[in-house]
Amino acid sequence: MAGVEMNKPLPVGPMAARRWMLYALSLCITSLVSGTVYGWPALRRDLIKEKGLNEKQLGAVFTAGAWSVQGGRFVVGLVRDAIGTRVTVCGSLLLVMLGSTLVATADPDDPAALAAGMLFMGMGSGAQLCVQPVTALFKESASTAMATLSGAFQLSGLVFLVLSMASALDGVGRTGAYLAHAAAVGVLVVLSFRYLPKGGKYTDDEVVAGAEDAGNAEKTEAAGAEAAEVVVLRDEEEARAGGETGEKDG
């Protein structure tokens, strides 16, 4: 009986919609930030073309990014346990935004700025740990959900390659490509703040609460619009009554 319940399709309505929305958001976060620093060869090739850094400096830049990934995830795990998922993910994504901006704007002969950019991008990749538990919402297909997120992690290693291809376009360059990445991550910050759970767990209770919050917000907006309409109608009636009184007095 339990097995039959486990394989039931997702319920139709706000809960199911919010589950899939959370999963899609987690997939986007994983794809854009979780393993970007491992696509270093594409960025390295671009920096070599710019002829600003020597091999030793290039190695230092990559080391800053690679080492910060594991260290950053350790810190992110501690922070998430302390203050919850939403704030931790938003903070991690802001670090990625800062890192992308530094890589975009750094001079080709400025290893410190480039290393700092890679450092922040690596630290921010810990956002992946905060969104992986979303698979708990899909008990009937948890392995498939987890495997898909793992695939998204692999895809994130191609982000630098895509940005490298974009930077080769006329009028784009390294600055335009990496600022575009920072802007995309900024969109994820807004969505994460709006939809991710405050606590440390992804449960149906959180989903229901989120859906109810959204429903309450819609009801509040509707009530406000209705109240405004009532006020307008009342003002019109008063104005009409005043006009009729003026005509009688005349």
N, C-alpha and C positions, 0 to 999 in steps of 0.2 A: 504493500500500500504506500509506504514511504517512497519507494522507487517510482511509483506512478506519479505521486505528487511532485517529485523532483523533476520529472520530465514534462510537467505541465507548461504550456506556452505562457509567455509573459502576459500579465493582465493588460487589457486595453484601457487606456486612460492616462491621467497625469503621472501615475507611478511608473508605468512602462516607458512613457516618453522621457521622463527625467532620468531613468536608468540609462537609456541609450544616449541621451544628451551628455551625461557625465562620462560615459565611456568614450564618446567621440572627442570630448574635450581632453580626456586623458591620452587618447591616441595622438592628438595633435601636439600636446605638450611633449610626449615621448619622442615623437618624430622630429621636432624642431630643436630640442635642447639636450636630450639625454646623452648622446654620444658624439656630439658635433666635433669635439676636439680630436677625435680619432680620425677625422677626415683631414688631418694636418697636411699630408702630402700635397693636396691641391693648393692650400694657402702657401705652403713652403715654395712651391713652384712659382707662384705669383711674386712672392717676396724676392726670390732669386732674380726674376726678370727685372725687378725694380733696382737691383744692384745696390741695396742699402746695407745688408747684413752679411757677415762672414759665416762660415759653417759653425763656429763655436757659438756665436750669438743666436743662430737659428736653433741650435740644439737647446740652448737655455730657454728660448721662447716655448718650444714644445714641452720641455720638462715642466715648466710652470703650469701648463695646461693639464698635462697627463697626471701629475702628482696631485693636483688640486681636485681631481675627480673623486678619488677615493677619500681623501681627507674631507672634502666638502660633504660627501654623502654621510660620513660619520657625524659631522656637525648637524646636518639637516635632520638626521634621525633623532638626535637628542632634542633639537628644537621642536620638531613635530610632536614628540611625546609631551613636551612642556606646554606648548601654546596652540596646538591643533594644526589641521591640514591647511585650511584656507590661508592663514597668514604666512605659514612657512612656504607654501607654493608661490604666493605672490612675491615674497622676499627673494626666493630663489630665481624667479623669472626676472625680477628687477636687476639682479646681479648679471644675468645673461644679457640683458639689454645694455647694461653698462659695459660689459666685455665687448659686445659687438660694436658698440659706439667707439670704444677705444681702438679696436682693430681697424675700424673704418677711417678714423681721423688721424691715426698715428703716422708720423713721417716714416718713410721706408728705412731710414737710418736711425730709428729710435727704438732700440731693443727693449728698453724699460717699459715704454707704453704698450708695445706689442705683447710683452710678457704679462703685463698687468691685465690686458684684455683677455688673453688666454686663461689666466688664473681665474678671473671672475666667471668666464664661461664654464670652466671646469667645476667651480664651486656651485654654480647655479644648476648644473646638471642633476644635482640631488633631488630636484623636483620630481624626477621619475619615481623615486622611492615613495613619494607621497601619494602618487596617483595609481600605483600598481594595485593597492588593495581594492580598487573599484571592481575587480573581478569577483569580489564577495557578493556582489549584487546579482551575479549570474551563476547560481549554484547548479543549474541544469547544464551549463556549458562552461564551467570555470576554466578547464584546461584549454579550450579553444580561445577564450578571452585572453588568457595569459600568453598563449603562443602568439597571438596577434600583436600584443604589446611588445613581445620579444622581437618580432619582425619589425615593429616600428623603431625599436632601438637600433637595429641594423641599418634601417633606412636613414637614421639621423647621421650616420657616418658619411652620407653622401651630401649633406648640407653644404659643406665647404666646396665640394665639386660643383654644385649648382651655382653657388655664389661666384666661384671662379669663372664659370661660363658666362654668367651675367655681367661680371666685371669687364669681360672682353668686348662687350657691346659698346658702340659709340655713345659717348656721353654718360656712361654709367661708372665704370672704374671701380676700384676697391671701395672707395667711399660710398658710392651709391648702393652697391650690392649689400654691404654689411649694414648700412643704415636701414635698408629695406628689411633685412632680417630682424634688426632691433625693433622696427615698427610692428612686424608680425608678432613678435614676442610680446610687445606692448598690448596688442589686442588680446592675447592669451591672459595677460595680467587682469584685464577688465573682466573677462569671462570667468576667470578663476575666482575673483573676488565676489562675483555675483552668484555663482552656482556651486562651488565646492563646499563640502560640509565644514562646519567650524571645528568639530571635534576630530578625533583620530581614527574614526571608523566610517566605513561606507556600509550603512545598513538601510533596510527598507524604512525604518523609523525616520532616518535622516531624509530619505527620498520623500516620504509623505510630508514631513515637516517643510521641506523645501517647496513642494508642490502647493501646500497650504499657504505658505508665505506668499507665493506668486499669486494664488487665487485671492488671498486677502488684499493684496496690492491692487489687483484688478477691480475687486469690489469697492475698494476705497476710491479709486479713480472714477468708477461709475457713479458712486454715491455723490462725489464732489460735482460731477457733471450734472447730475439730476438736481442737486441743490442750487447750482448756478442757474439752471433753466427755470426753477421755481421762482428765484429772485427776479429774473428777467420778466417772467410773466406777471409777477406781482407789480413790478414797476410799470409795466405797460398798462395794467388795469388801473393803477393809481393815476397815471397820466391821462388815461381815457376818462376816468371819473372827474378829474380836475377840469378837463376840457368841457365836459357836459355841464358842470356846475357854472363855469364861466359863461357858457351860452345862455343858461337860464337867467343869470344875474343881468346879462346884457338885455 
